């Protein structure tokens, strides 16, 4: 199911918010607590897409924590079939 303009805007805002959190000097526990709040906000709006939201958010955080060189990032394949949707 393609994302609506509203959903795309919400996801973009969530990704930008996570990027700000991971660049900050905030304690790790506080970062993950805010991550949970962002996730809950998105899943409350689109409960049928909870797995997709979880996978996207984990991808975003993984990329923030361990950036891959551009060539490798394009070739990444997910091992979890639920996240490949």
LUMMAR-569035 format. One record per residue (C-alpha): x, y, z; residue in one letter. Coordinates in Angstrom, 1 decimal, decimal comma. Example, Ala and Ser with C-alpha at 12.3 -4.5 7.8 and 13.67 -1.06 7.14 Angstrom:
<pts>
PT_px_py_pz_residu
PT_12,3_-4,5_7,8_A
PT_13,7_-1,1_7,1_S
</pts>
This chain:
<pts>
PT_px_py_pz_residu
PT_0,0_0,0_0,0_X
PT_1,6_3,3_-1,0_X
PT_2,0_5,9_1,7_X
PT_-0,2_9,0_1,6_X
PT_1,3_12,4_1,6_X
PT_0,4_12,8_5,3_X
PT_2,0_9,4_6,1_X
PT_5,1_10,4_4,2_X
PT_5,3_13,7_6,1_X
PT_4,9_11,9_9,5_X
PT_7,6_9,4_8,6_X
PT_9,9_12,1_7,4_X
PT_9,4_14,0_10,7_X
PT_9,9_10,9_12,7_X
PT_13,2_10,1_10,9_X
PT_14,4_13,7_11,4_X
PT_13,5_13,6_15,1_X
PT_15,4_10,3_15,5_X
PT_18,4_11,9_13,8_X
PT_18,4_14,8_16,2_X
PT_18,1_12,5_19,1_X
PT_21,1_10,4_18,0_X
PT_23,2_13,4_17,4_X
PT_22,4_14,9_20,8_X
PT_24,3_14,3_24,0_X
PT_21,2_12,8_25,6_X
PT_21,6_9,7_27,7_X
PT_20,9_6,4_25,9_X
PT_17,9_5,5_28,0_X
PT_16,3_8,8_27,3_X
PT_16,9_8,4_23,6_X
PT_15,2_5,0_23,5_X
PT_12,3_6,3_25,6_X
PT_11,7_9,0_23,0_X
PT_12,1_6,4_20,3_X
PT_9,3_4,5_21,9_X
PT_7,1_7,6_22,0_X
PT_7,7_8,3_18,3_X
PT_6,9_4,6_17,5_X
PT_3,7_4,6_19,6_X
PT_2,6_7,8_17,8_X
PT_3,1_6,3_14,4_X
PT_1,6_2,9_15,3_X
PT_-1,5_4,6_16,9_X
PT_-2,2_6,3_13,5_X
PT_-1,4_3,2_11,3_X
PT_-1,8_0,0_13,5_X
PT_-2,0_-2,3_10,5_X
PT_1,5_-1,2_9,5_X
PT_3,1_-1,7_12,9_X
PT_5,6_-4,2_11,6_X
PT_6,6_-1,9_8,7_X
PT_7,0_1,0_11,1_X
PT_9,2_-1,1_13,4_X
PT_11,4_-2,2_10,6_X
PT_11,7_1,4_9,2_X
PT_12,6_2,9_12,5_X
PT_15,2_0,2_13,3_X
PT_16,7_0,8_9,8_X
PT_16,8_4,5_10,5_X
PT_18,5_4,0_13,9_X
PT_20,9_1,5_12,5_X
PT_21,9_3,9_9,7_X
PT_22,5_6,6_12,3_X
PT_24,6_4,4_14,5_X
PT_26,5_2,6_11,8_X
PT_26,5_4,6_8,5_X
PT_27,4_2,4_5,5_X
PT_29,3_3,7_2,5_X
PT_26,9_4,7_-0,3_X
PT_27,7_1,6_-2,4_X
PT_27,0_-0,8_0,4_X
PT_23,8_0,9_1,5_X
PT_22,2_0,3_-1,9_X
PT_23,0_-3,4_-1,8_X
PT_21,6_-4,1_1,7_X
PT_19,2_-7,1_1,8_X
PT_17,0_-7,7_4,8_X
PT_17,1_-11,1_6,5_X
PT_13,7_-10,7_8,2_X
PT_10,9_-11,4_5,7_X
PT_8,4_-9,3_7,8_X
PT_10,7_-6,3_7,2_X
PT_11,1_-6,8_3,5_X
PT_7,4_-5,8_2,9_X
</pts>
